[in-house]
């Protein structure tokens, strides 16, 4: 079976402002020195570039995932040109639905901005995770006080919202913040 991936990419952050809104969220709240999992890099890699512009002691460590060949190729080009970028920014090319909790460390912040956008039960039959499983796996990988962030402008948010409501109703998640197009959740009490 063939991997579910994208031949296209998102070159400009203004076509999908979630990364810009997240960079602002980090800066406005003074979030630094944290571990971040980021779903969907965009060919612009805006989050990485904004992070790299910070003083070294203020940078966050970012592990990102893309299913776009062009976005991953641009990441390779960027780190070849500026090796320092690779210190705090790593990008995996894979279908996020194939991740295993055993391979993932604990994260302070997890962005699932593109949750619900491309999982297809037939095209992704090889993947051990569906959309609910993806949220569940990151709930287990949240560090104490950790946050899950979602993009309300996503074309898949209509699939994500009921899952979030179910987790909130079941007492496993609580909405704790908003920033522009982003909604922020945490485990209750965190």
N, C-alpha and C positions, 0 to 999 in steps of 0.2 A: 504494500500500500504506500502511496506517495504522501510525503509530508504536506500538510496544509500550510502554505506560505504565500507571501505577496511578491508579485513582480514589480509593483509600484512602491512609491514612498511618499512621505510628506516632507517636502523641501522647506516650507516656510511655516513658522510657528503661528502666524496669523490665520492660517487656514484651519488650525486646530489649536486654540489658545490654552489648552490645559497645562502644557509645560510652562508657558509664561506665567500663568496664574500660580502654579506650584512654586516656581522660582521666587515670585513675589511673596508667597506665603512663608517660605523659608527665611527670606530676608527680613520681612516685617516682624516676624516672631523671634528673630535672633537665633534660629535653629542652626547649630554648627556642631561639627565633630560627631555627627550621628551616622548610623548605617541606614541606607535607603535602598529599597528594591523598587525599580521603575519599569513599568510595563509599557513599551512602545516609545522608542527613542526619537522618532522623526529623523529624517535625513539632516535636519538642522542641528541636532544634538544640542539644543539650546540649554538644557539643564546642565549638561557637562561643561559647556563653555562659561555659563554664569558661575558655576561652582569653581572652575579653574581661575576665574578672575579674583576670587577671594584670596586673602592671605593664607598661606599654607596651613596655619594652625586653625583656621576657621572653615576649612573645607569639610564637606561631608564625604563619606565613602559611598559610592553608588554602584550597585550591580543592576544592570539593565538587561532587558530581553527584547529582541525584535524578531519578527518573522518576515522581515523585508530584506531581500538580498541587497538592495541598493542602500538601505540604511546601514547595514552591517559593513558593506564595502566603504561607505563614507567614514564610519568609525575607524576602520583599518587605516584609511588615508590620513585621518586626523592624528592618530597616535604615532604614525610613522613620521609625520611632520613635526609633531610636538610630543615627544615621549613623556614629558611630565604629566600630560593629560591622563595617561594610562595609569598613573599612580592611584588616582582616586575615582577612576571611571572605567568599568569593565562592561562589555556588551556581549551577551551570548546570542547566537543565532539559533533559534529553536521555536517550536510551537510551545507556548507557555503551559499548555494543557498536558505536557509530558514531564513536567517537573516532579521531583520527589522530595518529600520533607527531609529525607536523610542527606540530601545534597545542599540544603539551604540552612544558613545560619539564622540566628535571631536578627530581626530588623526593627529599628526604631520607627521607621515610616515605610509604608508600602503603598505605592500608587498603582491602582488597578483601573486606570483611566479608560482603557479600551476593553474592559470586561464586557462580555455579552456581544461583542461585535462580529466575531468570526467563528466561534465554535459551531460546528455542524455535526450532529450525531453520525451521519454517514461518512463525510469526508474526514472526520477526526476519530473514526472507530478504533484506531490504534492507540489513542491517548487514554491514559488511566483516569484523567480528570475531566469532568464536565464543568459548566460554569459555576454550579454550587460548590463542587469539589475544590475549585480554584480558590474561592473565598475561604473555604474551610481550611485548606492547607496553610494559607497565610495567617489565619487566626492562630494556628498552632506555632507559627514562626514569629509572632509579635513579641518583642521584648517587653518587660514590664513598663507600662506607660506608653506603649506603642500605639500608632495610629494607622488606620486604613483610609485611603483617600480615593474618591471616585469623581468622575467628570460627568456632570449632569447634561452636558451637551453631546455626549457620545451617542452614536447611532444605535448603540446597544443598551443604553441606560433603561429603556422600557423593559428589558429583560432582567436587568440588574436590580431595579427598584423593588420588585416583589420579593426577591431573595433577601435583600437588606431588611425589608419590613418583617419578613418571617424571622430573621435572626434577632432583630430588635424585640419582636413580640415574644420570642422564646427566651429573652433575657441574656442572650449571648453577645449582643452588640448594643452600643448606645451611640446615638448621634451626639457629637461633642462640639462641633464647630462647622463653620462655612467660610469660604473665601471665594468671592466672585462665582465662577462656574463649578467650584469644587465643594463637595460635602465630605466631612471628616467623621470617622467612627472610631470607637475604642471598645475594649472589653469593659463592661460595667465595673466601676470602681477604679479604673486606671486613669 
